[in-house]
Structures are given as C-alpha cells and as structure tokens.
Amino acid sequence: MHDMVTADHGPDFHGFRGQIDGQLVCVIPRQALHEENERRIVRGVMRRQGADCGQCRGCVIGRHAD
C-alpha cells in the first residue's frame, strides 16, 4: 500500500517520505503533478530518503520515472 498527498509548503519544499502504521506515505509539492523538472527533483529527494520512485510507481512521480 502506498499513499501520496500533495502540499504547498513554499518554494523550498520538494517532498517528504514517511510511514504510518508501516505504510509508505509520500508528500509532494502540487507543482510536481504537472512539471517534469519538479518530478525529477522529488525523485532525487525521495532517493536520498531511501525510496526508489521508479520501483514503486505508486503515484505520478513513479509513473513518470525514467
């Protein structure tokens, strides 16, 4: 199970990965839904936090992974 939510925490926010009751939860900026450059930034942030969006493909970030 994977959950993705969007949030607007300003221009310096590029994502966060966490777990709730053992379930993966990713928080991404709204602009990542429509901007490929922001999706690349989010994938990098998630990778540094131990996630591989290209393997998960549970949200728009993973589905657009190279």
PDB file with SEQRES, HELIX, SHEET and CRYST1 records, atoms N, CA, C and O in Angstrom:
SEQRES   1 A   66  MET HIS ASP MET VAL THR ALA ASP HIS GLY PRO ASP PHE          
SEQRES   2 A   66  HIS GLY PHE ARG GLY GLN ILE ASP GLY GLN LEU VAL CYS          
SEQRES   3 A   66  VAL ILE PRO ARG GLN ALA LEU HIS GLU GLU ASN GLU ARG          
SEQRES   4 A   66  ARG ILE VAL ARG GLY VAL MET ARG ARG GLN GLY ALA ASP          
SEQRES   5 A   66  CYS GLY GLN CYS ARG GLY CYS VAL ILE GLY ARG HIS ALA          
SEQRES   6 A   66  ASP                                                          
HELIX    1 AA1 ARG A   30  LEU A   33  5                                   4    
HELIX    2 AA2 GLU A   36  ARG A   48  1                                  13    
HELIX    3 AA3 CYS A   53  CYS A   56  1                                   4    
HELIX    4 AA4 VAL A   60  ARG A   63  1                                   4    
SHEET    1 AA1 3 HIS A   2  ALA A   7  0                                        
SHEET    2 AA1 3 GLN A  23  PRO A  29  1                                        
SHEET    3 AA1 3 PHE A  16  ILE A  20 -1                                        
CRYST1    1.000    1.000    1.000  90.00  90.00  90.00 P 1           1          
ATOM      1  N   MET A   1       0.851  -1.186   0.000  1.00  0.00           N  
ATOM      2  CA  MET A   1       0.000   0.000   0.000  1.00  0.00           C  
ATOM      3  C   MET A   1       0.885   1.233   0.000  1.00  0.00           C  
ATOM      4  O   MET A   1       1.925   1.255   0.659  1.00  0.00           O  
ATOM      5  N   HIS A   2       0.489   2.237  -0.719  1.00  0.00           N  
ATOM      6  CA  HIS A   2       1.243   3.476  -0.839  1.00  0.00           C  
ATOM      7  C   HIS A   2       0.250   4.620  -0.901  1.00  0.00           C  
ATOM      8  O   HIS A   2      -0.766   4.530  -1.590  1.00  0.00           O  
ATOM      9  N   ASP A   3       0.540   5.687  -0.188  1.00  0.00           N  
ATOM     10  CA  ASP A   3      -0.292   6.888  -0.262  1.00  0.00           C  
ATOM     11  C   ASP A   3       0.576   8.059  -0.663  1.00  0.00           C  
ATOM     12  O   ASP A   3       1.721   8.174  -0.225  1.00  0.00           O  
ATOM     13  N   MET A   4       0.026   8.935  -1.502  1.00  0.00           N  
ATOM     14  CA  MET A   4       0.695  10.148  -1.913  1.00  0.00           C  
ATOM     15  C   MET A   4      -0.270  11.293  -1.679  1.00  0.00           C  
ATOM     16  O   MET A   4      -1.437  11.229  -2.066  1.00  0.00           O  
ATOM     17  N   VAL A   5       0.228  12.340  -1.042  1.00  0.00           N  
ATOM     18  CA  VAL A   5      -0.571  13.546  -0.836  1.00  0.00           C  
ATOM     19  C   VAL A   5       0.240  14.737  -1.329  1.00  0.00           C  
ATOM     20  O   VAL A   5       1.471  14.708  -1.339  1.00  0.00           O  
ATOM     21  N   THR A   6      -0.466  15.778  -1.734  1.00  0.00           N  
ATOM     22  CA  THR A   6       0.210  17.000  -2.156  1.00  0.00           C  
ATOM     23  C   THR A   6       0.068  18.051  -1.074  1.00  0.00           C  
ATOM     24  O   THR A   6      -0.902  18.063  -0.316  1.00  0.00           O  
ATOM     25  N   ALA A   7       1.053  18.930  -1.018  1.00  0.00           N  
ATOM     26  CA  ALA A   7       1.040  20.010  -0.036  1.00  0.00           C  
ATOM     27  C   ALA A   7       1.787  21.203  -0.617  1.00  0.00           C  
ATOM     28  O   ALA A   7       2.680  21.049  -1.451  1.00  0.00           O  
ATOM     29  N   ASP A   8       1.415  22.374  -0.170  1.00  0.00           N  
ATOM     30  CA  ASP A   8       2.091  23.591  -0.597  1.00  0.00           C  
ATOM     31  C   ASP A   8       2.797  24.182   0.617  1.00  0.00           C  
ATOM     32  O   ASP A   8       2.193  24.888   1.424  1.00  0.00           O  
ATOM     33  N   HIS A   9       4.084  23.879   0.729  1.00  0.00           N  
ATOM     34  CA  HIS A   9       4.881  24.376   1.853  1.00  0.00           C  
ATOM     35  C   HIS A   9       5.928  25.379   1.380  1.00  0.00           C  
ATOM     36  O   HIS A   9       6.955  25.562   2.033  1.00  0.00           O  
ATOM     37  N   GLY A  10       5.674  26.020   0.261  1.00  0.00           N  
ATOM     38  CA  GLY A  10       6.585  27.037  -0.244  1.00  0.00           C  
ATOM     39  C   GLY A  10       7.569  26.499  -1.269  1.00  0.00           C  
ATOM     40  O   GLY A  10       7.628  25.294  -1.515  1.00  0.00           O  
ATOM     41  N   PRO A  11       8.343  27.400  -1.867  1.00  0.00           N  
ATOM     42  CA  PRO A  11       9.226  27.029  -2.979  1.00  0.00           C  
ATOM     43  C   PRO A  11      10.401  26.134  -2.586  1.00  0.00           C  
ATOM     44  O   PRO A  11      11.015  25.522  -3.460  1.00  0.00           O  
ATOM     45  N   ASP A  12      10.724  26.042  -1.321  1.00  0.00           N  
ATOM     46  CA  ASP A  12      11.843  25.205  -0.896  1.00  0.00           C  
ATOM     47  C   ASP A  12      11.424  23.792  -0.509  1.00  0.00           C  
ATOM     48  O   ASP A  12      12.274  22.978  -0.146  1.00  0.00           O  
ATOM     49  N   PHE A  13      10.130  23.484  -0.579  1.00  0.00           N  
ATOM     50  CA  PHE A  13       9.639  22.149  -0.246  1.00  0.00           C  
ATOM     51  C   PHE A  13       9.600  21.298  -1.508  1.00  0.00           C  
ATOM     52  O   PHE A  13       8.949  21.658  -2.490  1.00  0.00           O  
ATOM     53  N   HIS A  14      10.309  20.156  -1.476  1.00  0.00           N  
ATOM     54  CA  HIS A  14      10.360  19.275  -2.645  1.00  0.00           C  
ATOM     55  C   HIS A  14       9.982  17.843  -2.310  1.00  0.00           C  
ATOM     56  O   HIS A  14      10.242  16.939  -3.105  1.00  0.00           O  
ATOM     57  N   GLY A  15       9.378  17.614  -1.155  1.00  0.00           N  
ATOM     58  CA  GLY A  15       8.887  16.283  -0.852  1.00  0.00           C  
ATOM     59  C   GLY A  15       9.371  15.725   0.470  1.00  0.00           C  
ATOM     60  O   GLY A  15      10.352  16.186   1.054  1.00  0.00           O  
ATOM     61  N   PHE A  16       8.644  14.715   0.917  1.00  0.00           N  
ATOM     62  CA  PHE A  16       8.946  14.027   2.168  1.00  0.00           C  
ATOM     63  C   PHE A  16       8.396  12.616   2.080  1.00  0.00           C  
ATOM     64  O   PHE A  16       7.307  12.394   1.551  1.00  0.00           O  
ATOM     65  N   ARG A  17       9.151  11.670   2.599  1.00  0.00           N  
ATOM     66  CA  ARG A  17       8.725  10.273   2.637  1.00  0.00           C  
ATOM     67  C   ARG A  17       8.640   9.847   4.093  1.00  0.00           C  
ATOM     68  O   ARG A  17       9.534  10.137   4.887  1.00  0.00           O  
ATOM     69  N   GLY A  18       7.571   9.166   4.434  1.00  0.00           N  
ATOM     70  CA  GLY A  18       7.413   8.672   5.788  1.00  0.00           C  
ATOM     71  C   GLY A  18       6.596   7.395   5.799  1.00  0.00           C  
ATOM     72  O   GLY A  18       6.221   6.877   4.747  1.00  0.00           O  
ATOM     73  N   GLN A  19       6.323   6.895   6.982  1.00  0.00           N  
ATOM     74  CA  GLN A  19       5.497   5.702   7.142  1.00  0.00           C  
ATOM     75  C   GLN A  19       4.498   5.932   8.257  1.00  0.00           C  
ATOM     76  O   GLN A  19       4.808   6.532   9.287  1.00  0.00           O  
ATOM     77  N   ILE A  20       3.300   5.442   8.028  1.00  0.00           N  
ATOM     78  CA  ILE A  20       2.251   5.453   9.039  1.00  0.00           C  
ATOM     79  C   ILE A  20       1.738   4.023   9.147  1.00  0.00           C  
ATOM     80  O   ILE A  20       1.257   3.457   8.164  1.00  0.00           O  
ATOM     81  N   ASP A  21       1.837   3.446  10.321  1.00  0.00           N  
ATOM     82  CA  ASP A  21       1.438   2.046  10.537  1.00  0.00           C  
ATOM     83  C   ASP A  21       2.065   1.118   9.502  1.00  0.00           C  
ATOM     84  O   ASP A  21       1.415   0.195   9.012  1.00  0.00           O  
ATOM     85  N   GLY A  22       3.329   1.368   9.172  1.00  0.00           N  
ATOM     86  CA  GLY A  22       4.050   0.521   8.231  1.00  0.00           C  
ATOM     87  C   GLY A  22       3.759   0.789   6.768  1.00  0.00           C  
ATOM     88  O   GLY A  22       4.339   0.142   5.897  1.00  0.00           O  
ATOM     89  N   GLN A  23       2.879   1.722   6.482  1.00  0.00           N  
ATOM     90  CA  GLN A  23       2.509   2.044   5.102  1.00  0.00           C  
ATOM     91  C   GLN A  23       3.294   3.263   4.626  1.00  0.00           C  
ATOM     92  O   GLN A  23       3.421   4.249   5.353  1.00  0.00           O  
ATOM     93  N   LEU A  24       3.816   3.194   3.407  1.00  0.00           N  
ATOM     94  CA  LEU A  24       4.568   4.296   2.824  1.00  0.00           C  
ATOM     95  C   LEU A  24       3.640   5.464   2.513  1.00  0.00           C  
ATOM     96  O   LEU A  24       2.580   5.289   1.913  1.00  0.00           O  
ATOM     97  N   VAL A  25       4.053   6.655   2.929  1.00  0.00           N  
ATOM     98  CA  VAL A  25       3.306   7.881   2.647  1.00  0.00           C  
ATOM     99  C   VAL A  25       4.304   8.907   2.116  1.00  0.00           C  
ATOM    100  O   VAL A  25       5.300   9.211   2.773  1.00  0.00           O  
ATOM    101  N   CYS A  26       4.034   9.436   0.931  1.00  0.00           N  
ATOM    102  CA  CYS A  26       4.891  10.458   0.339  1.00  0.00           C  
ATOM    103  C   CYS A  26       4.102  11.755   0.214  1.00  0.00           C  
ATOM    104  O   CYS A  26       2.944  11.758  -0.204  1.00  0.00           O  
ATOM    105  N   VAL A  27       4.741  12.837   0.579  1.00  0.00           N  
ATOM    106  CA  VAL A  27       4.145  14.165   0.455  1.00  0.00           C  
ATOM    107  C   VAL A  27       4.945  14.892  -0.617  1.00  0.00           C  
ATOM    108  O   VAL A  27       6.166  15.015  -0.513  1.00  0.00           O  
ATOM    109  N   ILE A  28       4.257  15.371  -1.644  1.00  0.00           N  
ATOM    110  CA  ILE A  28       4.941  16.046  -2.741  1.00  0.00           C  
ATOM    111  C   ILE A  28       4.322  17.424  -2.967  1.00  0.00           C  
ATOM    112  O   ILE A  28       3.167  17.651  -2.607  1.00  0.00           O  
ATOM    113  N   PRO A  29       5.080  18.340  -3.559  1.00  0.00           N  
ATOM    114  CA  PRO A  29       4.518  19.653  -3.876  1.00  0.00           C  
ATOM    115  C   PRO A  29       3.523  19.540  -5.035  1.00  0.00           C  
ATOM    116  O   PRO A  29       3.686  18.701  -5.921  1.00  0.00           O  
ATOM    117  N   ARG A  30       2.515  20.371  -5.022  1.00  0.00           N  
ATOM    118  CA  ARG A  30       1.476  20.315  -6.063  1.00  0.00           C  
ATOM    119  C   ARG A  30       2.036  20.452  -7.472  1.00  0.00           C  
ATOM    120  O   ARG A  30       1.552  19.797  -8.395  1.00  0.00           O  
ATOM    121  N   GLN A  31       3.057  21.301  -7.649  1.00  0.00           N  
ATOM    122  CA  GLN A  31       3.576  21.529  -8.995  1.00  0.00           C  
ATOM    123  C   GLN A  31       4.199  20.270  -9.594  1.00  0.00           C  
ATOM    124  O   GLN A  31       4.364  20.191 -10.812  1.00  0.00           O  
ATOM    125  N   ALA A  32       4.546  19.289  -8.769  1.00  0.00           N  
ATOM    126  CA  ALA A  32       5.106  18.040  -9.285  1.00  0.00           C  
ATOM    127  C   ALA A  32       4.073  17.240 -10.075  1.00  0.00           C  
ATOM    128  O   ALA A  32       4.441  16.353 -10.845  1.00  0.00           O  
ATOM    129  N   LEU A  33       2.809  17.536  -9.898  1.00  0.00           N  
ATOM    130  CA  LEU A  33       1.766  16.846 -10.666  1.00  0.00           C  
ATOM    131  C   LEU A  33       1.833  17.200 -12.142  1.00  0.00           C  
ATOM    132  O   LEU A  33       1.403  16.416 -12.988  1.00  0.00           O  
ATOM    133  N   HIS A  34       2.375  18.385 -12.462  1.00  0.00           N  
ATOM    134  CA  HIS A  34       2.337  18.875 -13.842  1.00  0.00           C  
ATOM    135  C   HIS A  34       3.692  19.254 -14.423  1.00  0.00           C  
ATOM    136  O   HIS A  34       3.793  19.460 -15.632  1.00  0.00           O  
ATOM    137  N   GLU A  35       4.739  19.352 -13.601  1.00  0.00           N  
ATOM    138  CA  GLU A  35       6.039  19.823 -14.076  1.00  0.00           C  
ATOM    139  C   GLU A  35       7.091  18.719 -13.970  1.00  0.00           C  
ATOM    140  O   GLU A  35       7.408  18.254 -12.875  1.00  0.00           O  
ATOM    141  N   GLU A  36       7.628  18.306 -15.119  1.00  0.00           N  
ATOM    142  CA  GLU A  36       8.614  17.222 -15.142  1.00  0.00           C  
ATOM    143  C   GLU A  36       9.873  17.572 -14.352  1.00  0.00           C  
ATOM    144  O   GLU A  36      10.420  16.715 -13.659  1.00  0.00           O  
ATOM    145  N   ASN A  37      10.335  18.806 -14.446  1.00  0.00           N  
ATOM    146  CA  ASN A  37      11.533  19.184 -13.692  1.00  0.00           C  
ATOM    147  C   ASN A  37      11.300  19.010 -12.190  1.00  0.00           C  
ATOM    148  O   ASN A  37      12.186  18.535 -11.480  1.00  0.00           O  
ATOM    149  N   GLU A  38      10.135  19.384 -11.707  1.00  0.00           N  
ATOM    150  CA  GLU A  38       9.831  19.211 -10.277  1.00  0.00           C  
ATOM    151  C   GLU A  38       9.745  17.731  -9.924  1.00  0.00           C  
ATOM    152  O   GLU A  38      10.164  17.334  -8.837  1.00  0.00           O  
ATOM    153  N   ARG A  39       9.205  16.905 -10.826  1.00  0.00           N  
ATOM    154  CA  ARG A  39       9.161  15.457 -10.570  1.00  0.00           C  
ATOM    155  C   ARG A  39      10.572  14.893 -10.430  1.00  0.00           C  
ATOM    156  O   ARG A  39      10.815  14.039  -9.576  1.00  0.00           O  
ATOM    157  N   ARG A  40      11.507  15.362 -11.263  1.00  0.00           N  
ATOM    158  CA  ARG A  40      12.901  14.909 -11.153  1.00  0.00           C  
ATOM    159  C   ARG A  40      13.488  15.291  -9.795  1.00  0.00           C  
ATOM    160  O   ARG A  40      14.182  14.495  -9.163  1.00  0.00           O  
ATOM    161  N   ILE A  41      13.204  16.509  -9.356  1.00  0.00           N  
ATOM    162  CA  ILE A  41      13.695  16.959  -8.049  1.00  0.00           C  
ATOM    163  C   ILE A  41      13.114  16.091  -6.941  1.00  0.00           C  
ATOM    164  O   ILE A  41      13.832  15.665  -6.036  1.00  0.00           O  
ATOM    165  N   VAL A  42      11.807  15.828  -7.016  1.00  0.00           N  
ATOM    166  CA  VAL A  42      11.145  14.998  -5.999  1.00  0.00           C  
ATOM    167  C   VAL A  42      11.755  13.597  -5.980  1.00  0.00           C  
ATOM    168  O   VAL A  42      12.010  13.055  -4.905  1.00  0.00           O  
ATOM    169  N   ARG A  43      11.993  13.000  -7.158  1.00  0.00           N  
ATOM    170  CA  ARG A  43      12.606  11.664  -7.195  1.00  0.00           C  
ATOM    171  C   ARG A  43      13.964  11.667  -6.495  1.00  0.00           C  
ATOM    172  O   ARG A  43      14.299  10.722  -5.782  1.00  0.00           O  
ATOM    173  N   GLY A  44      14.742  12.728  -6.697  1.00  0.00           N  
ATOM    174  CA  GLY A  44      16.035  12.839  -6.024  1.00  0.00           C  
ATOM    175  C   GLY A  44      15.888  12.941  -4.516  1.00  0.00           C  
ATOM    176  O   GLY A  44      16.634  12.308  -3.769  1.00  0.00           O  
ATOM    177  N   VAL A  45      14.928  13.735  -4.070  1.00  0.00           N  
ATOM    178  CA  VAL A  45      14.667  13.877  -2.633  1.00  0.00           C  
ATOM    179  C   VAL A  45      14.262  12.528  -2.047  1.00  0.00           C  
ATOM    180  O   VAL A  45      14.769  12.125  -1.000  1.00  0.00           O  
ATOM    181  N   MET A  46      13.357  11.837  -2.716  1.00  0.00           N  
ATOM    182  CA  MET A  46      12.896  10.537  -2.216  1.00  0.00           C  
ATOM    183  C   MET A  46      14.037   9.525  -2.197  1.00  0.00           C  
ATOM    184  O   MET A  46      14.146   8.726  -1.266  1.00  0.00           O  
ATOM    185  N   ARG A  47      14.891   9.556  -3.227  1.00  0.00           N  
ATOM    186  CA  ARG A  47      16.038   8.642  -3.278  1.00  0.00           C  
ATOM    187  C   ARG A  47      16.965   8.883  -2.078  1.00  0.00           C  
ATOM    188  O   ARG A  47      17.453   7.933  -1.466  1.00  0.00           O  
ATOM    189  N   ARG A  48      17.199  10.142  -1.751  1.00  0.00           N  
ATOM    190  CA  ARG A  48      18.054  10.454  -0.594  1.00  0.00           C  
ATOM    191  C   ARG A  48      17.394  10.032   0.725  1.00  0.00           C  
ATOM    192  O   ARG A  48      18.077   9.856   1.734  1.00  0.00           O  
ATOM    193  N   GLN A  49      16.062   9.870   0.713  1.00  0.00           N  
ATOM    194  CA  GLN A  49      15.347   9.423   1.908  1.00  0.00           C  
ATOM    195  C   GLN A  49      15.109   7.908   1.891  1.00  0.00           C  
ATOM    196  O   GLN A  49      14.388   7.382   2.739  1.00  0.00           O  
ATOM    197  N   GLY A  50      15.713   7.215   0.929  1.00  0.00           N  
ATOM    198  CA  GLY A  50      15.660   5.760   0.899  1.00  0.00           C  
ATOM    199  C   GLY A  50      14.580   5.147   0.034  1.00  0.00           C  
ATOM    200  O   GLY A  50      14.367   3.937   0.100  1.00  0.00           O  
ATOM    201  N   ALA A  51      13.888   5.936  -0.777  1.00  0.00           N  
ATOM    202  CA  ALA A  51      12.821   5.407  -1.636  1.00  0.00           C  
ATOM    203  C   ALA A  51      13.278   5.398  -3.091  1.00  0.00           C  
ATOM    204  O   ALA A  51      14.108   6.215  -3.489  1.00  0.00           O  
ATOM    205  N   ASP A  52      12.745   4.484  -3.877  1.00  0.00           N  
ATOM    206  CA  ASP A  52      13.015   4.427  -5.312  1.00  0.00           C  
ATOM    207  C   ASP A  52      11.691   4.549  -6.045  1.00  0.00           C  
ATOM    208  O   ASP A  52      10.963   3.567  -6.191  1.00  0.00           O  
ATOM    209  N   CYS A  53      11.378   5.748  -6.504  1.00  0.00           N  
ATOM    210  CA  CYS A  53      10.097   6.007  -7.168  1.00  0.00           C  
ATOM    211  C   CYS A  53       9.940   5.175  -8.436  1.00  0.00           C  
ATOM    212  O   CYS A  53       8.825   4.795  -8.793  1.00  0.00           O  
ATOM    213  N   GLY A  54      11.046   4.890  -9.116  1.00  0.00           N  
ATOM    214  CA  GLY A  54      10.986   4.074 -10.321  1.00  0.00           C  
ATOM    215  C   GLY A  54      10.556   2.646 -10.042  1.00  0.00           C  
ATOM    216  O   GLY A  54       9.967   1.999 -10.909  1.00  0.00           O  
ATOM    217  N   GLN A  55      10.841   2.143  -8.848  1.00  0.00           N  
ATOM    218  CA  GLN A  55      10.407   0.805  -8.452  1.00  0.00           C  
ATOM    219  C   GLN A  55       8.979   0.813  -7.938  1.00  0.00           C  
ATOM    220  O   GLN A  55       8.215  -0.115  -8.204  1.00  0.00           O  
ATOM    221  N   CYS A  56       8.614   1.858  -7.201  1.00  0.00           N  
ATOM    222  CA  CYS A  56       7.290   1.921  -6.580  1.00  0.00           C  
ATOM    223  C   CYS A  56       6.193   2.138  -7.622  1.00  0.00           C  
ATOM    224  O   CYS A  56       5.253   1.350  -7.722  1.00  0.00           O  
ATOM    225  N   ARG A  57       6.322   3.201  -8.383  1.00  0.00           N  
ATOM    226  CA  ARG A  57       5.342   3.584  -9.411  1.00  0.00           C  
ATOM    227  C   ARG A  57       3.925   3.704  -8.857  1.00  0.00           C  
ATOM    228  O   ARG A  57       2.954   3.527  -9.593  1.00  0.00           O  
ATOM    229  N   GLY A  58       3.804   4.006  -7.559  1.00  0.00           N  
ATOM    230  CA  GLY A  58       2.501   4.113  -6.923  1.00  0.00           C  
ATOM    231  C   GLY A  58       1.833   5.467  -7.079  1.00  0.00           C  
ATOM    232  O   GLY A  58       0.692   5.648  -6.653  1.00  0.00           O  
ATOM    233  N   CYS A  59       2.535   6.427  -7.687  1.00  0.00           N  
ATOM    234  CA  CYS A  59       1.951   7.758  -7.879  1.00  0.00           C  
ATOM    235  C   CYS A  59       2.512   8.380  -9.153  1.00  0.00           C  
ATOM    236  O   CYS A  59       3.279   7.741  -9.873  1.00  0.00           O  
ATOM    237  N   VAL A  60       2.142   9.592  -9.423  1.00  0.00           N  
ATOM    238  CA  VAL A  60       2.566  10.290 -10.639  1.00  0.00           C  
ATOM    239  C   VAL A  60       4.087  10.407 -10.726  1.00  0.00           C  
ATOM    240  O   VAL A  60       4.632  10.407 -11.830  1.00  0.00           O  
ATOM    241  N   ILE A  61       4.769  10.503  -9.621  1.00  0.00           N  
ATOM    242  CA  ILE A  61       6.227  10.618  -9.633  1.00  0.00           C  
ATOM    243  C   ILE A  61       6.848   9.328 -10.165  1.00  0.00           C  
ATOM    244  O   ILE A  61       7.701   9.375 -11.051  1.00  0.00           O  
ATOM    245  N   GLY A  62       6.440   8.205  -9.645  1.00  0.00           N  
ATOM    246  CA  GLY A  62       6.966   6.919 -10.092  1.00  0.00           C  
ATOM    247  C   GLY A  62       6.537   6.546 -11.494  1.00  0.00           C  
ATOM    248  O   GLY A  62       7.319   5.972 -12.252  1.00  0.00           O  
ATOM    249  N   ARG A  63       5.310   6.863 -11.846  1.00  0.00           N  
ATOM    250  CA  ARG A  63       4.821   6.522 -13.188  1.00  0.00           C  
ATOM    251  C   ARG A  63       5.537   7.307 -14.276  1.00  0.00           C  
ATOM    252  O   ARG A  63       5.565   6.874 -15.428  1.00  0.00           O  
ATOM    253  N   HIS A  64       6.115   8.453 -13.934  1.00  0.00           N  
ATOM    254  CA  HIS A  64       6.868   9.247 -14.901  1.00  0.00           C  
ATOM    255  C   HIS A  64       8.375   9.069 -14.737  1.00  0.00           C  
ATOM    256  O   HIS A  64       9.150   9.810 -15.341  1.00  0.00           O  
ATOM    257  N   ALA A  65       8.803   8.093 -13.926  1.00  0.00           N  
ATOM    258  CA  ALA A  65      10.235   7.861 -13.714  1.00  0.00           C  
ATOM    259  C   ALA A  65      10.862   7.358 -15.006  1.00  0.00           C  
ATOM    260  O   ALA A  65      10.244   6.613 -15.767  1.00  0.00           O  
ATOM    261  N   ASP A  66      12.083   7.774 -15.234  1.00  0.00           N  
ATOM    262  CA  ASP A  66      12.811   7.365 -16.456  1.00  0.00           C  
ATOM    263  C   ASP A  66      13.135   5.903 -16.436  1.00  0.00           C  
ATOM    264  O   ASP A  66      13.740   5.391 -17.378  1.00  0.00           O  
TER     265      ASP A  66                                                      
END                                                                             
